[in-house]
Amino acid sequence: MIRDYVTMRDGVCLSVTLFLPAKQPAPCILEALPYRKDDMTSGWRPEYERFASEFGYAVARVDVRGTGSSGGFATDEYPIAEQSDLAEVITWLATQPWCTGNIGMFGTSYGGFNSFQLACERPANLKAIVPIYATDDRFTDDVHQMGGARKWLDIVDYCHYMAPMNLLPPVPVDMRSKRPPGFQPERMPIQMPMIDANKIAVPSSKRVGQTLSPIISQTGRENLVESIDASKGLRR
């Protein structure tokens, strides 16, 4: 496991954790979440290690802007800046010596949504996506509203754990020596993510059919590894 930072166009640094296979170069699968990869979801590590050791994929986990160990501000759920950030991350991953240049994205819920969104932007190195428990149409099928009706999850639950979670400091402390000069993640009490139901748009639903990426969309959690391996676009 390797921890690193990717510098964005505006100087903000995103934290990335890499799991690399023994045989290199390899295709890389990317998961980007706001759920603190270095502590709160660090228990998912065996899954990524299996992708690398058993199936030969490199894996990159990224804390999206303003969350976890990344810099910047979290202003909303799936902001345009996040899509631009992840396009830059894909380019960075594709140019690493351990990577073949072929990138896939996957994720459950949040990571599935942004997989759809990035596929619609058609970055050159994104070859396949595996969104799980996600949709291309946030107006009709999102967890926050259904057919335009706002759900209690949006009003009571999600915002009340995302806001305090985003106020936590970056981790781990022993990585300070590896941070770029001047790196200082911002954390502000007004950083209330991440949902404004009035601004929920559906950019991907009208364009998902135009994506060049092979798509395997799952509604269950079983056989995730097999599904990712089935997406042969990464191997080309």
C-alpha positions in Angstrom: 0.0 0.0 0.0 1.3 3.4 -1.0 0.0 6.8 -0.1 0.5 9.8 -2.3 -1.0 13.1 -3.4 -2.2 14.4 -6.8 -2.0 18.1 -7.3 -5.0 19.7 -9.1 -5.0 22.6 -11.6 -5.6 25.1 -8.7 -3.0 23.7 -6.4 -5.3 21.7 -4.2 -3.8 18.3 -3.3 -6.0 15.1 -3.3 -4.9 12.2 -1.2 -4.6 8.8 -3.0 -3.9 5.4 -1.7 -2.5 2.8 -4.1 -2.6 -1.0 -4.0 -0.2 -2.3 -6.7 0.1 -5.8 -8.1 3.4 -7.7 -8.4 3.1 -7.8 -12.2 3.4 -4.3 -13.7 2.4 -2.3 -15.7 -1.3 -3.1 -14.9 -4.7 -1.6 -15.6 -5.9 0.6 -12.7 -9.3 0.8 -11.1 -10.3 4.0 -9.3 -12.7 4.6 -6.4 -13.4 8.2 -5.3 -15.4 8.8 -2.1 -16.0 11.4 0.6 -15.9 8.8 3.3 -12.4 9.1 4.7 -10.4 6.2 3.2 -7.6 6.5 5.9 -9.7 5.8 8.9 -13.5 5.4 8.6 -13.4 3.1 5.6 -9.9 1.8 6.0 -11.5 -1.6 7.0 -12.3 -2.1 3.3 -8.6 -2.7 2.6 -8.8 -6.5 2.1 -11.1 -6.0 -0.9 -8.5 -3.7 -2.7 -5.7 -6.0 -1.8 -7.5 -8.9 -3.4 -8.0 -6.9 -6.6 -4.2 -6.4 -6.7 -2.9 -9.8 -5.6 -5.5 -12.1 -7.1 -6.7 -10.3 -10.2 -3.7 -8.2 -11.1 -5.3 -4.8 -11.0 -3.8 -1.7 -9.5 -6.3 0.1 -7.3 -6.4 3.8 -6.5 -8.6 5.1 -3.7 -9.1 8.9 -3.5 -10.6 11.2 -0.9 -12.6 13.7 -3.0 -11.9 17.4 -2.5 -12.5 18.7 1.0 -12.9 15.3 2.6 -10.6 12.9 4.5 -6.9 13.6 3.9 -7.5 15.8 0.8 -7.3 19.5 0.6 -9.9 22.0 -0.5 -13.5 22.5 0.4 -16.5 20.1 0.1 -19.1 22.4 -1.3 -21.8 19.9 -2.4 -22.4 16.4 -3.5 -21.0 15.7 -7.0 -20.0 19.3 -7.8 -18.6 20.1 -11.2 -15.1 20.7 -9.6 -15.1 17.1 -8.4 -15.7 15.8 -12.0 -12.8 18.0 -13.2 -10.6 16.7 -10.3 -11.3 13.1 -11.1 -10.5 13.6 -14.8 -7.1 15.0 -13.7 -6.7 12.0 -11.4 -7.4 9.6 -14.2 -4.8 11.3 -16.4 -2.2 11.1 -13.5 -2.9 7.5 -12.9 -2.6 6.6 -16.6 0.8 8.2 -16.8 2.4 6.3 -13.8 5.1 3.8 -14.7 3.1 0.9 -13.0 0.0 1.6 -15.1 -0.8 0.4 -18.7 -2.8 3.6 -19.3 -6.1 1.9 -19.0 -8.3 3.1 -16.1 -11.6 1.8 -14.8 -13.9 3.3 -12.1 -16.1 1.5 -9.7 -18.0 2.1 -6.5 -21.1 1.6 -4.4 -23.5 4.5 -4.2 -21.4 7.6 -4.2 -18.6 5.9 -6.2 -21.1 4.5 -8.6 -22.7 7.9 -9.2 -19.4 9.6 -10.0 -18.4 6.7 -12.2 -21.4 7.4 -14.4 -20.6 11.1 -14.4 -17.0 10.6 -15.4 -17.9 8.2 -18.1 -20.1 10.8 -19.6 -17.2 13.2 -19.8 -15.3 10.6 -21.8 -11.8 11.1 -20.6 -9.4 9.3 -23.0 -8.0 6.8 -20.5 -11.3 5.7 -18.9 -12.1 2.3 -20.4 -14.8 0.8 -18.2 -17.0 1.5 -15.2 -18.8 -0.7 -12.6 -21.4 1.4 -10.7 -23.1 -0.4 -7.9 -26.3 0.8 -6.2 -26.1 4.0 -8.4 -28.1 5.6 -11.2 -27.6 7.9 -14.1 -30.7 9.8 -13.3 -30.6 11.6 -9.9 -34.0 13.2 -10.3 -36.0 10.0 -10.4 -33.8 7.4 -8.7 -31.4 9.1 -6.2 -31.4 8.3 -2.5 -32.1 11.9 -1.7 -35.2 12.4 -3.7 -37.5 10.2 -5.7 -39.3 11.6 -8.7 -38.8 15.1 -7.3 -40.0 14.4 -3.8 -37.3 15.1 -1.1 -36.7 12.2 1.2 -36.0 12.2 5.0 -32.5 10.8 4.4 -31.6 14.1 2.8 -33.1 16.3 5.6 -32.2 14.2 8.8 -29.6 11.6 8.2 -26.9 12.2 5.6 -26.2 15.9 6.4 -25.9 15.2 10.1 -23.0 12.8 9.7 -21.3 14.2 6.6 -20.9 17.7 8.2 -19.0 16.5 11.4 -17.1 13.9 9.4 -15.8 16.6 7.1 -14.7 18.7 10.1 -12.3 16.0 11.2 -8.6 16.6 10.5 -6.7 14.7 7.8 -5.0 11.4 8.6 -2.6 9.8 9.2 -0.3 12.2 11.1 2.8 10.4 10.1 2.3 11.4 6.4 3.1 15.0 7.0 6.6 14.6 5.6 5.1 13.3 2.3 2.7 16.2 1.8 3.6 18.8 -0.8 5.0 22.2 0.3 2.3 24.4 1.7 -0.3 21.7 1.9 -3.0 22.5 4.4 -6.5 21.0 4.2 -9.1 23.5 5.0 -11.9 22.6 7.5 -14.6 25.1 8.2 -17.9 24.9 10.3 -19.8 26.3 7.3 -18.8 23.3 5.3 -22.2 21.7 5.4 -22.5 19.2 2.7 -23.6 17.9 0.7 -27.1 18.2 -0.5 -29.1 21.0 -2.0 -32.1 19.2 -3.4 -33.1 22.2 -5.4 -29.8 22.0 -7.4 -29.9 18.3 -8.2 -29.4 17.9 -11.9 -29.5 15.0 -14.3 -26.5 15.6 -16.6 -25.6 12.0 -17.0 -29.0 10.5 -17.8 -29.2 12.3 -21.2 -25.6 11.4 -22.1 -25.0 7.9 -20.6 -25.7 6.3 -23.9 -23.0 8.3 -25.6 -20.2 7.1 -23.3 -17.4 5.1 -24.8 -16.9 3.2 -21.6 -18.2 -0.4 -21.2 -20.7 -0.3 -18.3 -21.7 -3.1 -15.9 -24.3 -1.6 -13.5 -25.1 -3.7 -10.4 -28.0 -3.5 -8.0 -26.4 -5.9 -5.5 -23.1 -6.2 -3.7 -22.3 -9.9 -4.6 -19.6 -11.0 -7.0 -18.1 -7.5 -7.3 -14.6 -8.8 -8.1 -16.0 -11.1 -10.8 -18.0 -8.2 -12.3 -14.9 -5.9 -12.5 -12.9 -8.7 -14.1 -15.7 -9.2 -16.6 -15.2 -5.7 -17.9 -12.6 -6.5 -20.5 -12.2 -2.9 -21.7 -9.5 -2.5 -19.1 -7.4 -5.3 -20.6 -7.4 -3.9 -24.1 
